[in-house]
Amino acid sequence: MRSRRVGISTYRRLLDEHGSAINALNALPEVAQAAGISNYRICPEGVVQAELNAARTAGARLLVHGQAPYPTY
């Protein structure tokens, strides 16, 4: 979800279509190209790790859909 032009709907669709986050990330440049976006790059892992570290330092908790304590509907 940290990659450009990937919101919650696109994120969920990519997971459904590709079965895992790794597969979705690998497919994302091709998906973007099919949508007319050239030279697409996923969000670098270092950027994600820096955000997670900053959140942890601030006392935030990562909530993952489908895992406790993520809220149920």
JOWO-V340642 format. One record per residue. PHI is phi in whole degrees, -180 to 180 (999 if undefined). Layout:
PHI
PHI
This chain:
999
-87
-83
-56
68
-115
-101
-63
-66
-65
-57
-67
-64
-62
-63
-61
-74
-113
84
-156
-63
-61
-63
-64
-62
-65
-83
-56
-60
-69
-62
-64
-63
-64
-89
92
-104
-97
57
-72
-130
-72
-62
-63
-57
-62
-67
-62
-63
-63
-66
-63
-64
-64
-64
-61
-62
-80
91
-79
-116
-84
-107
-115
-56
91
-123
-65
-99
-59
-64
-94
-104
